[in-house]
Structures are given as C-alpha cells and as structure tokens.
Amino acid sequence: MDSSMIGKIEKARRYAGESRERIAFESFCAEIKGDNDAHTVEYNRGAWNCGCHYFKSHHWCSHTKTMEYLLDGMIAQAQEMLPNAA
C-alpha cells in the first residue's frame, strides 16, 4: 500500500468520526422492517415520505422518526430548507 493510499484511508476514518459535522444527506430511500411489515422511507431535501398508513394522514410516523433519530445532525430540518429561513 502506498503512502498516498494510507493518507486517504486515514482521512476517510477522520471524516467518518466527524460525520455529524461533515455529512448532510440531501436525499435517500431506506427500508425499515417494522414489527408487522417493512416500509419504504424516503427523504428529499427536508421532506419525508413513508408508505405506511399512519404517515398518509399525519405526515410523520415511527419509521420517519426512527430515521430522524438515527441521522440526527446529518439531515436538514424542514425549516432550514426554506429560502427565507434564518
């Protein structure tokens, strides 16, 4: 392994260790396996979506909340995405 590769690996580990400060997800799709069924959760620039029935009427659910807890500090909150939010 050459020295530049070692440096890149060390940098990657440092970035991973500082993930809350360095990484901000803009969009993703994930499957959450619930107690009764699996649900697809999507995030796109501050907007959540989930295929479960609860989300359809409440615009949030345990599946989206799980992802918010998991990615705390790594996703923008809805207000931060608004053009005039400060």
PDB file with SEQRES, HELIX, SHEET and CRYST1 records, atoms N, CA, C and O in Angstrom:
SEQRES   1 A   86  MET ASP SER SER MET ILE GLY LYS ILE GLU LYS ALA ARG          
SEQRES   2 A   86  ARG TYR ALA GLY GLU SER ARG GLU ARG ILE ALA PHE GLU          
SEQRES   3 A   86  SER PHE CYS ALA GLU ILE LYS GLY ASP ASN ASP ALA HIS          
SEQRES   4 A   86  THR VAL GLU TYR ASN ARG GLY ALA TRP ASN CYS GLY CYS          
SEQRES   5 A   86  HIS TYR PHE LYS SER HIS HIS TRP CYS SER HIS THR LYS          
SEQRES   6 A   86  THR MET GLU TYR LEU LEU ASP GLY MET ILE ALA GLN ALA          
SEQRES   7 A   86  GLN GLU MET LEU PRO ASN ALA ALA                              
HELIX    1 AA1 SER A    3  GLY A   17  1                                  15    
HELIX    2 AA2 SER A   19  ARG A   22  1                                   4    
HELIX    3 AA3 HIS A   53  HIS A   58  1                                   6    
HELIX    4 AA4 SER A   62  LEU A   70  1                                   9    
HELIX    5 AA5 ALA A   78  MET A   81  5                                   4    
SHEET    1 AA1 3 SER A  27  LYS A  33  0                                        
SHEET    2 AA1 3 ALA A  38  ASN A  44 -1                                        
SHEET    3 AA1 3 ALA A  47  CYS A  50 -1                                        
CRYST1    1.000    1.000    1.000  90.00  90.00  90.00 P 1           1          
ATOM      1  N   MET A   1       0.863  -1.171   0.000  1.00  0.00           N  
ATOM      2  CA  MET A   1       0.000   0.000   0.000  1.00  0.00           C  
ATOM      3  C   MET A   1       0.910   1.234   0.000  1.00  0.00           C  
ATOM      4  O   MET A   1       1.826   1.338   0.815  1.00  0.00           O  
ATOM      5  N   ASP A   2       0.645   2.176  -0.930  1.00  0.00           N  
ATOM      6  CA  ASP A   2       1.495   3.364  -0.986  1.00  0.00           C  
ATOM      7  C   ASP A   2       1.064   4.403   0.041  1.00  0.00           C  
ATOM      8  O   ASP A   2      -0.033   4.324   0.593  1.00  0.00           O  
ATOM      9  N   SER A   3       1.929   5.372   0.290  1.00  0.00           N  
ATOM     10  CA  SER A   3       1.673   6.350   1.350  1.00  0.00           C  
ATOM     11  C   SER A   3       0.462   7.223   1.051  1.00  0.00           C  
ATOM     12  O   SER A   3      -0.236   7.626   1.981  1.00  0.00           O  
ATOM     13  N   SER A   4       0.187   7.529  -0.220  1.00  0.00           N  
ATOM     14  CA  SER A   4      -0.986   8.359  -0.515  1.00  0.00           C  
ATOM     15  C   SER A   4      -2.279   7.605  -0.199  1.00  0.00           C  
ATOM     16  O   SER A   4      -3.252   8.210   0.252  1.00  0.00           O  
ATOM     17  N   MET A   5      -2.296   6.292  -0.431  1.00  0.00           N  
ATOM     18  CA  MET A   5      -3.480   5.488  -0.110  1.00  0.00           C  
ATOM     19  C   MET A   5      -3.684   5.439   1.406  1.00  0.00           C  
ATOM     20  O   MET A   5      -4.815   5.529   1.882  1.00  0.00           O  
ATOM     21  N   ILE A   6      -2.613   5.298   2.151  1.00  0.00           N  
ATOM     22  CA  ILE A   6      -2.704   5.288   3.616  1.00  0.00           C  
ATOM     23  C   ILE A   6      -3.277   6.613   4.103  1.00  0.00           C  
ATOM     24  O   ILE A   6      -4.125   6.636   4.996  1.00  0.00           O  
ATOM     25  N   GLY A   7      -2.811   7.726   3.513  1.00  0.00           N  
ATOM     26  CA  GLY A   7      -3.332   9.042   3.884  1.00  0.00           C  
ATOM     27  C   GLY A   7      -4.809   9.175   3.589  1.00  0.00           C  
ATOM     28  O   GLY A   7      -5.548   9.756   4.384  1.00  0.00           O  
ATOM     29  N   LYS A   8      -5.258   8.646   2.455  1.00  0.00           N  
ATOM     30  CA  LYS A   8      -6.681   8.714   2.094  1.00  0.00           C  
ATOM     31  C   LYS A   8      -7.532   7.886   3.049  1.00  0.00           C  
ATOM     32  O   LYS A   8      -8.628   8.302   3.424  1.00  0.00           O  
ATOM     33  N   ILE A   9      -7.042   6.735   3.439  1.00  0.00           N  
ATOM     34  CA  ILE A   9      -7.773   5.883   4.386  1.00  0.00           C  
ATOM     35  C   ILE A   9      -7.874   6.565   5.743  1.00  0.00           C  
ATOM     36  O   ILE A   9      -8.930   6.537   6.376  1.00  0.00           O  
ATOM     37  N   GLU A  10      -6.787   7.174   6.192  1.00  0.00           N  
ATOM     38  CA  GLU A  10      -6.811   7.904   7.467  1.00  0.00           C  
ATOM     39  C   GLU A  10      -7.791   9.068   7.407  1.00  0.00           C  
ATOM     40  O   GLU A  10      -8.524   9.315   8.364  1.00  0.00           O  
ATOM     41  N   LYS A  11      -7.807   9.785   6.282  1.00  0.00           N  
ATOM     42  CA  LYS A  11      -8.742  10.902   6.120  1.00  0.00           C  
ATOM     43  C   LYS A  11     -10.183  10.403   6.153  1.00  0.00           C  
ATOM     44  O   LYS A  11     -11.044  11.021   6.780  1.00  0.00           O  
ATOM     45  N   ALA A  12     -10.446   9.283   5.477  1.00  0.00           N  
ATOM     46  CA  ALA A  12     -11.796   8.712   5.470  1.00  0.00           C  
ATOM     47  C   ALA A  12     -12.245   8.353   6.878  1.00  0.00           C  
ATOM     48  O   ALA A  12     -13.394   8.599   7.245  1.00  0.00           O  
ATOM     49  N   ARG A  13     -11.355   7.779   7.663  1.00  0.00           N  
ATOM     50  CA  ARG A  13     -11.713   7.437   9.055  1.00  0.00           C  
ATOM     51  C   ARG A  13     -11.987   8.693   9.871  1.00  0.00           C  
ATOM     52  O   ARG A  13     -12.900   8.711  10.696  1.00  0.00           O  
ATOM     53  N   ARG A  14     -11.204   9.741   9.645  1.00  0.00           N  
ATOM     54  CA  ARG A  14     -11.424  11.007  10.366  1.00  0.00           C  
ATOM     55  C   ARG A  14     -12.767  11.598   9.975  1.00  0.00           C  
ATOM     56  O   ARG A  14     -13.530  12.023  10.842  1.00  0.00           O  
ATOM     57  N   TYR A  15     -13.067  11.632   8.682  1.00  0.00           N  
ATOM     58  CA  TYR A  15     -14.361  12.144   8.228  1.00  0.00           C  
ATOM     59  C   TYR A  15     -15.515  11.342   8.822  1.00  0.00           C  
ATOM     60  O   TYR A  15     -16.512  11.918   9.256  1.00  0.00           O  
ATOM     61  N   ALA A  16     -15.387  10.025   8.843  1.00  0.00           N  
ATOM     62  CA  ALA A  16     -16.429   9.175   9.421  1.00  0.00           C  
ATOM     63  C   ALA A  16     -16.610   9.474  10.906  1.00  0.00           C  
ATOM     64  O   ALA A  16     -17.737   9.492  11.401  1.00  0.00           O  
ATOM     65  N   GLY A  17     -15.517   9.708  11.615  1.00  0.00           N  
ATOM     66  CA  GLY A  17     -15.592  10.043  13.035  1.00  0.00           C  
ATOM     67  C   GLY A  17     -16.205  11.407  13.292  1.00  0.00           C  
ATOM     68  O   GLY A  17     -16.709  11.667  14.385  1.00  0.00           O  
ATOM     69  N   GLU A  18     -16.165  12.274  12.300  1.00  0.00           N  
ATOM     70  CA  GLU A  18     -16.725  13.623  12.397  1.00  0.00           C  
ATOM     71  C   GLU A  18     -17.986  13.737  11.543  1.00  0.00           C  
ATOM     72  O   GLU A  18     -18.299  14.812  11.033  1.00  0.00           O  
ATOM     73  N   SER A  19     -18.701  12.639  11.389  1.00  0.00           N  
ATOM     74  CA  SER A  19     -19.818  12.581  10.443  1.00  0.00           C  
ATOM     75  C   SER A  19     -20.901  13.616  10.714  1.00  0.00           C  
ATOM     76  O   SER A  19     -21.464  14.168   9.768  1.00  0.00           O  
ATOM     77  N   ARG A  20     -21.205  13.891  11.962  1.00  0.00           N  
ATOM     78  CA  ARG A  20     -22.271  14.853  12.273  1.00  0.00           C  
ATOM     79  C   ARG A  20     -21.916  16.256  11.781  1.00  0.00           C  
ATOM     80  O   ARG A  20     -22.805  17.036  11.442  1.00  0.00           O  
ATOM     81  N   GLU A  21     -20.630  16.578  11.741  1.00  0.00           N  
ATOM     82  CA  GLU A  21     -20.197  17.894  11.291  1.00  0.00           C  
ATOM     83  C   GLU A  21     -19.927  17.927   9.787  1.00  0.00           C  
ATOM     84  O   GLU A  21     -19.961  18.997   9.180  1.00  0.00           O  
ATOM     85  N   ARG A  22     -19.663  16.785   9.187  1.00  0.00           N  
ATOM     86  CA  ARG A  22     -19.200  16.756   7.798  1.00  0.00           C  
ATOM     87  C   ARG A  22     -20.213  16.256   6.785  1.00  0.00           C  
ATOM     88  O   ARG A  22     -20.104  16.580   5.602  1.00  0.00           O  
ATOM     89  N   ILE A  23     -21.193  15.478   7.213  1.00  0.00           N  
ATOM     90  CA  ILE A  23     -22.095  14.839   6.258  1.00  0.00           C  
ATOM     91  C   ILE A  23     -23.506  15.372   6.430  1.00  0.00           C  
ATOM     92  O   ILE A  23     -24.027  15.439   7.543  1.00  0.00           O  
ATOM     93  N   ALA A  24     -24.118  15.751   5.316  1.00  0.00           N  
ATOM     94  CA  ALA A  24     -25.520  16.182   5.310  1.00  0.00           C  
ATOM     95  C   ALA A  24     -26.209  15.477   4.150  1.00  0.00           C  
ATOM     96  O   ALA A  24     -25.893  15.731   2.988  1.00  0.00           O  
ATOM     97  N   PHE A  25     -27.143  14.602   4.462  1.00  0.00           N  
ATOM     98  CA  PHE A  25     -27.894  13.906   3.433  1.00  0.00           C  
ATOM     99  C   PHE A  25     -28.886  14.849   2.785  1.00  0.00           C  
ATOM    100  O   PHE A  25     -29.576  15.601   3.473  1.00  0.00           O  
ATOM    101  N   GLU A  26     -28.960  14.812   1.469  1.00  0.00           N  
ATOM    102  CA  GLU A  26     -29.962  15.582   0.741  1.00  0.00           C  
ATOM    103  C   GLU A  26     -31.157  14.712   0.384  1.00  0.00           C  
ATOM    104  O   GLU A  26     -32.298  15.174   0.417  1.00  0.00           O  
ATOM    105  N   SER A  27     -30.900  13.450   0.041  1.00  0.00           N  
ATOM    106  CA  SER A  27     -31.992  12.542  -0.270  1.00  0.00           C  
ATOM    107  C   SER A  27     -31.525  11.100  -0.108  1.00  0.00           C  
ATOM    108  O   SER A  27     -30.343  10.788  -0.253  1.00  0.00           O  
ATOM    109  N   PHE A  28     -32.480  10.236   0.196  1.00  0.00           N  
ATOM    110  CA  PHE A  28     -32.196   8.811   0.283  1.00  0.00           C  
ATOM    111  C   PHE A  28     -33.499   8.041   0.365  1.00  0.00           C  
ATOM    112  O   PHE A  28     -34.571   8.611   0.567  1.00  0.00           O  
ATOM    113  N   CYS A  29     -33.383   6.749   0.205  1.00  0.00           N  
ATOM    114  CA  CYS A  29     -34.503   5.832   0.324  1.00  0.00           C  
ATOM    115  C   CYS A  29     -34.014   4.658   1.162  1.00  0.00           C  
ATOM    116  O   CYS A  29     -32.925   4.134   0.925  1.00  0.00           O  
ATOM    117  N   ALA A  30     -34.808   4.247   2.135  1.00  0.00           N  
ATOM    118  CA  ALA A  30     -34.409   3.135   3.003  1.00  0.00           C  
ATOM    119  C   ALA A  30     -35.634   2.296   3.333  1.00  0.00           C  
ATOM    120  O   ALA A  30     -36.761   2.790   3.344  1.00  0.00           O  
ATOM    121  N   GLU A  31     -35.394   1.033   3.599  1.00  0.00           N  
ATOM    122  CA  GLU A  31     -36.461   0.148   4.040  1.00  0.00           C  
ATOM    123  C   GLU A  31     -36.294  -0.097   5.535  1.00  0.00           C  
ATOM    124  O   GLU A  31     -35.211  -0.445   6.006  1.00  0.00           O  
ATOM    125  N   ILE A  32     -37.381   0.089   6.267  1.00  0.00           N  
ATOM    126  CA  ILE A  32     -37.382  -0.185   7.703  1.00  0.00           C  
ATOM    127  C   ILE A  32     -38.290  -1.386   7.940  1.00  0.00           C  
ATOM    128  O   ILE A  32     -39.454  -1.387   7.539  1.00  0.00           O  
ATOM    129  N   LYS A  33     -37.759  -2.381   8.578  1.00  0.00           N  
ATOM    130  CA  LYS A  33     -38.534  -3.586   8.890  1.00  0.00           C  
ATOM    131  C   LYS A  33     -39.213  -3.375  10.234  1.00  0.00           C  
ATOM    132  O   LYS A  33     -38.571  -3.433  11.282  1.00  0.00           O  
ATOM    133  N   GLY A  34     -40.507  -3.132  10.194  1.00  0.00           N  
ATOM    134  CA  GLY A  34     -41.276  -2.926  11.403  1.00  0.00           C  
ATOM    135  C   GLY A  34     -41.693  -4.245  12.025  1.00  0.00           C  
ATOM    136  O   GLY A  34     -41.323  -5.315  11.543  1.00  0.00           O  
ATOM    137  N   ASP A  35     -42.464  -4.162  13.095  1.00  0.00           N  
ATOM    138  CA  ASP A  35     -42.942  -5.363  13.767  1.00  0.00           C  
ATOM    139  C   ASP A  35     -43.875  -6.188  12.884  1.00  0.00           C  
ATOM    140  O   ASP A  35     -43.887  -7.417  12.958  1.00  0.00           O  
ATOM    141  N   ASN A  36     -44.665  -5.495  12.041  1.00  0.00           N  
ATOM    142  CA  ASN A  36     -45.656  -6.188  11.222  1.00  0.00           C  
ATOM    143  C   ASN A  36     -45.324  -6.239   9.736  1.00  0.00           C  
ATOM    144  O   ASN A  36     -45.760  -7.148   9.030  1.00  0.00           O  
ATOM    145  N   ASP A  37     -44.561  -5.273   9.267  1.00  0.00           N  
ATOM    146  CA  ASP A  37     -44.301  -5.174   7.839  1.00  0.00           C  
ATOM    147  C   ASP A  37     -43.074  -4.308   7.605  1.00  0.00           C  
ATOM    148  O   ASP A  37     -42.622  -3.615   8.516  1.00  0.00           O  
ATOM    149  N   ALA A  38     -42.538  -4.340   6.413  1.00  0.00           N  
ATOM    150  CA  ALA A  38     -41.430  -3.461   6.031  1.00  0.00           C  
ATOM    151  C   ALA A  38     -42.018  -2.244   5.311  1.00  0.00           C  
ATOM    152  O   ALA A  38     -42.989  -2.363   4.562  1.00  0.00           O  
ATOM    153  N   HIS A  39     -41.421  -1.082   5.546  1.00  0.00           N  
ATOM    154  CA  HIS A  39     -41.906   0.159   4.946  1.00  0.00           C  
ATOM    155  C   HIS A  39     -40.745   0.906   4.313  1.00  0.00           C  
ATOM    156  O   HIS A  39     -39.635   0.934   4.845  1.00  0.00           O  
ATOM    157  N   THR A  40     -41.023   1.507   3.172  1.00  0.00           N  
ATOM    158  CA  THR A  40     -40.027   2.313   2.490  1.00  0.00           C  
ATOM    159  C   THR A  40     -40.155   3.755   2.960  1.00  0.00           C  
ATOM    160  O   THR A  40     -41.225   4.358   2.880  1.00  0.00           O  
ATOM    161  N   VAL A  41     -39.048   4.295   3.450  1.00  0.00           N  
ATOM    162  CA  VAL A  41     -38.977   5.677   3.914  1.00  0.00           C  
ATOM    163  C   VAL A  41     -38.105   6.441   2.926  1.00  0.00           C  
ATOM    164  O   VAL A  41     -37.018   5.996   2.558  1.00  0.00           O  
ATOM    165  N   GLU A  42     -38.603   7.595   2.508  1.00  0.00           N  
ATOM    166  CA  GLU A  42     -37.845   8.441   1.589  1.00  0.00           C  
ATOM    167  C   GLU A  42     -37.648   9.817   2.204  1.00  0.00           C  
ATOM    168  O   GLU A  42     -38.511  10.324   2.920  1.00  0.00           O  
ATOM    169  N   TYR A  43     -36.501  10.408   1.914  1.00  0.00           N  
ATOM    170  CA  TYR A  43     -36.176  11.755   2.362  1.00  0.00           C  
ATOM    171  C   TYR A  43     -35.638  12.506   1.160  1.00  0.00           C  
ATOM    172  O   TYR A  43     -34.757  12.013   0.456  1.00  0.00           O  
ATOM    173  N   ASN A  44     -36.168  13.702   0.923  1.00  0.00           N  
ATOM    174  CA  ASN A  44     -35.690  14.518  -0.184  1.00  0.00           C  
ATOM    175  C   ASN A  44     -35.745  15.984   0.207  1.00  0.00           C  
ATOM    176  O   ASN A  44     -36.817  16.586   0.272  1.00  0.00           O  
ATOM    177  N   ARG A  45     -34.572  16.549   0.468  1.00  0.00           N  
ATOM    178  CA  ARG A  45     -34.418  17.975   0.776  1.00  0.00           C  
ATOM    179  C   ARG A  45     -35.407  18.471   1.833  1.00  0.00           C  
ATOM    180  O   ARG A  45     -36.111  19.460   1.626  1.00  0.00           O  
ATOM    181  N   GLY A  46     -35.445  17.780   2.950  1.00  0.00           N  
ATOM    182  CA  GLY A  46     -36.267  18.202   4.079  1.00  0.00           C  
ATOM    183  C   GLY A  46     -37.665  17.621   4.116  1.00  0.00           C  
ATOM    184  O   GLY A  46     -38.393  17.830   5.086  1.00  0.00           O  
ATOM    185  N   ALA A  47     -38.056  16.896   3.081  1.00  0.00           N  
ATOM    186  CA  ALA A  47     -39.405  16.325   3.021  1.00  0.00           C  
ATOM    187  C   ALA A  47     -39.336  14.809   3.178  1.00  0.00           C  
ATOM    188  O   ALA A  47     -38.564  14.137   2.495  1.00  0.00           O  
ATOM    189  N   TRP A  48     -40.154  14.284   4.086  1.00  0.00           N  
ATOM    190  CA  TRP A  48     -40.224  12.845   4.348  1.00  0.00           C  
ATOM    191  C   TRP A  48     -41.404  12.232   3.621  1.00  0.00           C  
ATOM    192  O   TRP A  48     -42.385  12.911   3.316  1.00  0.00           O  
ATOM    193  N   ASN A  49     -41.299  10.949   3.350  1.00  0.00           N  
ATOM    194  CA  ASN A  49     -42.416  10.171   2.844  1.00  0.00           C  
ATOM    195  C   ASN A  49     -42.247   8.738   3.348  1.00  0.00           C  
ATOM    196  O   ASN A  49     -41.128   8.233   3.442  1.00  0.00           O  
ATOM    197  N   CYS A  50     -43.354   8.094   3.668  1.00  0.00           N  
ATOM    198  CA  CYS A  50     -43.340   6.700   4.097  1.00  0.00           C  
ATOM    199  C   CYS A  50     -44.578   6.024   3.533  1.00  0.00           C  
ATOM    200  O   CYS A  50     -45.628   6.650   3.393  1.00  0.00           O  
ATOM    201  N   GLY A  51     -44.452   4.754   3.213  1.00  0.00           N  
ATOM    202  CA  GLY A  51     -45.554   4.005   2.640  1.00  0.00           C  
ATOM    203  C   GLY A  51     -46.573   3.497   3.638  1.00  0.00           C  
ATOM    204  O   GLY A  51     -47.551   2.865   3.239  1.00  0.00           O  
ATOM    205  N   CYS A  52     -46.377   3.752   4.932  1.00  0.00           N  
ATOM    206  CA  CYS A  52     -47.320   3.233   5.928  1.00  0.00           C  
ATOM    207  C   CYS A  52     -48.596   4.072   5.986  1.00  0.00           C  
ATOM    208  O   CYS A  52     -48.615   5.225   5.557  1.00  0.00           O  
ATOM    209  N   HIS A  53     -49.656   3.478   6.522  1.00  0.00           N  
ATOM    210  CA  HIS A  53     -50.957   4.149   6.600  1.00  0.00           C  
ATOM    211  C   HIS A  53     -50.929   5.370   7.523  1.00  0.00           C  
ATOM    212  O   HIS A  53     -51.562   6.380   7.218  1.00  0.00           O  
ATOM    213  N   TYR A  54     -50.214   5.295   8.637  1.00  0.00           N  
ATOM    214  CA  TYR A  54     -50.179   6.409   9.592  1.00  0.00           C  
ATOM    215  C   TYR A  54     -49.597   7.664   8.946  1.00  0.00           C  
ATOM    216  O   TYR A  54     -50.103   8.765   9.162  1.00  0.00           O  
ATOM    217  N   PHE A  55     -48.545   7.502   8.160  1.00  0.00           N  
ATOM    218  CA  PHE A  55     -47.914   8.662   7.526  1.00  0.00           C  
ATOM    219  C   PHE A  55     -48.882   9.393   6.601  1.00  0.00           C  
ATOM    220  O   PHE A  55     -48.853  10.621   6.526  1.00  0.00           O  
ATOM    221  N   LYS A  56     -49.722   8.670   5.910  1.00  0.00           N  
ATOM    222  CA  LYS A  56     -50.641   9.284   4.950  1.00  0.00           C  
ATOM    223  C   LYS A  56     -51.551  10.323   5.605  1.00  0.00           C  
ATOM    224  O   LYS A  56     -51.883  11.329   4.978  1.00  0.00           O  
ATOM    225  N   SER A  57     -51.951  10.100   6.831  1.00  0.00           N  
ATOM    226  CA  SER A  57     -52.854  11.046   7.487  1.00  0.00           C  
ATOM    227  C   SER A  57     -52.155  11.997   8.460  1.00  0.00           C  
ATOM    228  O   SER A  57     -52.726  13.028   8.817  1.00  0.00           O  
ATOM    229  N   HIS A  58     -50.934  11.678   8.897  1.00  0.00           N  
ATOM    230  CA  HIS A  58     -50.266  12.510   9.899  1.00  0.00           C  
ATOM    231  C   HIS A  58     -48.981  13.180   9.397  1.00  0.00           C  
ATOM    232  O   HIS A  58     -48.443  14.062  10.066  1.00  0.00           O  
ATOM    233  N   HIS A  59     -48.499  12.776   8.248  1.00  0.00           N  
ATOM    234  CA  HIS A  59     -47.282  13.327   7.636  1.00  0.00           C  
ATOM    235  C   HIS A  59     -46.027  13.102   8.471  1.00  0.00           C  
ATOM    236  O   HIS A  59     -45.039  13.819   8.319  1.00  0.00           O  
ATOM    237  N   TRP A  60     -46.067  12.120   9.340  1.00  0.00           N  
ATOM    238  CA  TRP A  60     -44.916  11.602  10.083  1.00  0.00           C  
ATOM    239  C   TRP A  60     -45.330  10.248  10.620  1.00  0.00           C  
ATOM    240  O   TRP A  60     -46.519   9.933  10.670  1.00  0.00           O  
ATOM    241  N   CYS A  61     -44.365   9.453  11.019  1.00  0.00           N  
ATOM    242  CA  CYS A  61     -44.669   8.136  11.576  1.00  0.00           C  
ATOM    243  C   CYS A  61     -43.450   7.629  12.346  1.00  0.00           C  
ATOM    244  O   CYS A  61     -42.410   8.287  12.375  1.00  0.00           O  
ATOM    245  N   SER A  62     -43.582   6.475  12.958  1.00  0.00           N  
ATOM    246  CA  SER A  62     -42.454   5.922  13.717  1.00  0.00           C  
ATOM    247  C   SER A  62     -41.279   5.599  12.799  1.00  0.00           C  
ATOM    248  O   SER A  62     -40.132   5.593  13.247  1.00  0.00           O  
ATOM    249  N   HIS A  63     -41.543   5.335  11.548  1.00  0.00           N  
ATOM    250  CA  HIS A  63     -40.474   4.987  10.612  1.00  0.00           C  
ATOM    251  C   HIS A  63     -39.651   6.221  10.238  1.00  0.00           C  
ATOM    252  O   HIS A  63     -38.421   6.167  10.216  1.00  0.00           O  
ATOM    253  N   THR A  64     -40.339   7.345   9.942  1.00  0.00           N  
ATOM    254  CA  THR A  64     -39.608   8.576   9.635  1.00  0.00           C  
ATOM    255  C   THR A  64     -38.908   9.107  10.884  1.00  0.00           C  
ATOM    256  O   THR A  64     -37.802   9.641  10.803  1.00  0.00           O  
ATOM    257  N   LYS A  65     -39.558   8.958  12.037  1.00  0.00           N  
ATOM    258  CA  LYS A  65     -38.945   9.423  13.283  1.00  0.00           C  
ATOM    259  C   LYS A  65     -37.693   8.607  13.601  1.00  0.00           C  
ATOM    260  O   LYS A  65     -36.711   9.150  14.106  1.00  0.00           O  
ATOM    261  N   THR A  66     -37.725   7.312  13.309  1.00  0.00           N  
ATOM    262  CA  THR A  66     -36.550   6.465  13.505  1.00  0.00           C  
ATOM    263  C   THR A  66     -35.374   7.015  12.713  1.00  0.00           C  
ATOM    264  O   THR A  66     -34.262   7.115  13.231  1.00  0.00           O  
ATOM    265  N   MET A  67     -35.620   7.369  11.462  1.00  0.00           N  
ATOM    266  CA  MET A  67     -34.549   7.899  10.615  1.00  0.00           C  
ATOM    267  C   MET A  67     -34.075   9.259  11.114  1.00  0.00           C  
ATOM    268  O   MET A  67     -32.883   9.555  11.044  1.00  0.00           O  
ATOM    269  N   GLU A  68     -34.981  10.086  11.614  1.00  0.00           N  
ATOM    270  CA  GLU A  68     -34.570  11.370  12.187  1.00  0.00           C  
ATOM    271  C   GLU A  68     -33.636  11.152  13.379  1.00  0.00           C  
ATOM    272  O   GLU A  68     -32.613  11.826  13.496  1.00  0.00           O  
ATOM    273  N   TYR A  69     -33.983  10.223  14.254  1.00  0.00           N  
ATOM    274  CA  TYR A  69     -33.116   9.921  15.397  1.00  0.00           C  
ATOM    275  C   TYR A  69     -31.773   9.373  14.943  1.00  0.00           C  
ATOM    276  O   TYR A  69     -30.727   9.776  15.450  1.00  0.00           O  
ATOM    277  N   LEU A  70     -31.804   8.461  13.994  1.00  0.00           N  
ATOM    278  CA  LEU A  70     -30.586   7.832  13.502  1.00  0.00           C  
ATOM    279  C   LEU A  70     -29.644   8.837  12.841  1.00  0.00           C  
ATOM    280  O   LEU A  70     -28.427   8.755  13.004  1.00  0.00           O  
ATOM    281  N   LEU A  71     -30.210   9.777  12.100  1.00  0.00           N  
ATOM    282  CA  LEU A  71     -29.407  10.731  11.328  1.00  0.00           C  
ATOM    283  C   LEU A  71     -29.369  12.122  11.953  1.00  0.00           C  
ATOM    284  O   LEU A  71     -29.129  13.107  11.254  1.00  0.00           O  
ATOM    285  N   ASP A  72     -29.598  12.212  13.239  1.00  0.00           N  
ATOM    286  CA  ASP A  72     -29.603  13.493  13.933  1.00  0.00           C  
ATOM    287  C   ASP A  72     -28.345  14.294  13.591  1.00  0.00           C  
ATOM    288  O   ASP A  72     -27.223  13.822  13.776  1.00  0.00           O  
ATOM    289  N   GLY A  73     -28.550  15.497  13.096  1.00  0.00           N  
ATOM    290  CA  GLY A  73     -27.448  16.366  12.736  1.00  0.00           C  
ATOM    291  C   GLY A  73     -26.919  16.137  11.326  1.00  0.00           C  
ATOM    292  O   GLY A  73     -26.038  16.862  10.865  1.00  0.00           O  
ATOM    293  N   MET A  74     -27.458  15.127  10.640  1.00  0.00           N  
ATOM    294  CA  MET A  74     -26.954  14.813   9.306  1.00  0.00           C  
ATOM    295  C   MET A  74     -28.000  15.051   8.214  1.00  0.00           C  
ATOM    296  O   MET A  74     -27.742  14.803   7.036  1.00  0.00           O  
ATOM    297  N   ILE A  75     -29.180  15.534   8.610  1.00  0.00           N  
ATOM    298  CA  ILE A  75     -30.214  15.893   7.647  1.00  0.00           C  
ATOM    299  C   ILE A  75     -30.713  17.281   8.004  1.00  0.00           C  
ATOM    300  O   ILE A  75     -30.743  17.659   9.176  1.00  0.00           O  
ATOM    301  N   ALA A  76     -31.099  18.028   7.000  1.00  0.00           N  
ATOM    302  CA  ALA A  76     -31.639  19.372   7.231  1.00  0.00           C  
ATOM    303  C   ALA A  76     -33.072  19.247   7.725  1.00  0.00           C  
ATOM    304  O   ALA A  76     -33.829  18.391   7.267  1.00  0.00           O  
ATOM    305  N   GLN A  77     -33.424  20.091   8.645  1.00  0.00           N  
ATOM    306  CA  GLN A  77     -34.802  20.149   9.098  1.00  0.00           C  
ATOM    307  C   GLN A  77     -35.612  20.930   8.074  1.00  0.00           C  
ATOM    308  O   GLN A  77     -35.043  21.723   7.324  1.00  0.00           O  
ATOM    309  N   ALA A  78     -36.908  20.728   8.024  1.00  0.00           N  
ATOM    310  CA  ALA A  78     -37.755  21.325   7.001  1.00  0.00           C  
ATOM    311  C   ALA A  78     -37.599  22.855   6.980  1.00  0.00           C  
ATOM    312  O   ALA A  78     -37.530  23.429   5.894  1.00  0.00           O  
ATOM    313  N   GLN A  79     -37.541  23.533   8.125  1.00  0.00           N  
ATOM    314  CA  GLN A  79     -37.408  24.972   8.171  1.00  0.00           C  
ATOM    315  C   GLN A  79     -36.073  25.434   7.584  1.00  0.00           C  
ATOM    316  O   GLN A  79     -36.013  26.503   6.976  1.00  0.00           O  
ATOM    317  N   GLU A  80     -35.022  24.665   7.749  1.00  0.00           N  
ATOM    318  CA  GLU A  80     -33.717  25.036   7.216  1.00  0.00           C  
ATOM    319  C   GLU A  80     -33.716  25.019   5.706  1.00  0.00           C  
ATOM    320  O   GLU A  80     -32.881  25.680   5.088  1.00  0.00           O  
ATOM    321  N   MET A  81     -34.625  24.284   5.093  1.00  0.00           N  
ATOM    322  CA  MET A  81     -34.665  24.152   3.652  1.00  0.00           C  
ATOM    323  C   MET A  81     -35.447  25.291   2.993  1.00  0.00           C  
ATOM    324  O   MET A  81     -35.366  25.463   1.777  1.00  0.00           O  
ATOM    325  N   LEU A  82     -36.204  26.072   3.774  1.00  0.00           N  
ATOM    326  CA  LEU A  82     -36.985  27.160   3.203  1.00  0.00           C  
ATOM    327  C   LEU A  82     -36.053  28.295   2.782  1.00  0.00           C  
ATOM    328  O   LEU A  82     -35.069  28.561   3.472  1.00  0.00           O  
ATOM    329  N   PRO A  83     -36.341  28.976   1.656  1.00  0.00           N  
ATOM    330  CA  PRO A  83     -35.445  30.008   1.138  1.00  0.00           C  
ATOM    331  C   PRO A  83     -35.175  31.157   2.108  1.00  0.00           C  
ATOM    332  O   PRO A  83     -34.057  31.673   2.141  1.00  0.00           O  
ATOM    333  N   ASN A  84     -36.167  31.570   2.897  1.00  0.00           N  
ATOM    334  CA  ASN A  84     -36.005  32.720   3.790  1.00  0.00           C  
ATOM    335  C   ASN A  84     -35.790  32.332   5.241  1.00  0.00           C  
ATOM    336  O   ASN A  84     -35.866  33.190   6.120  1.00  0.00           O  
ATOM    337  N   ALA A  85     -35.524  31.057   5.517  1.00  0.00           N  
ATOM    338  CA  ALA A  85     -35.310  30.611   6.899  1.00  0.00           C  
ATOM    339  C   ALA A  85     -33.973  31.111   7.391  1.00  0.00           C  
ATOM    340  O   ALA A  85     -32.970  31.042   6.680  1.00  0.00           O  
ATOM    341  N   ALA A  86     -33.962  31.617   8.619  1.00  0.00           N  
ATOM    342  CA  ALA A  86     -32.697  32.074   9.206  1.00  0.00           C  
ATOM    343  C   ALA A  86     -32.728  31.893  10.700  1.00  0.00           C  
ATOM    344  O   ALA A  86     -31.756  32.218  11.382  1.00  0.00           O  
TER     345      ALA A  86                                                      
END                                                                             
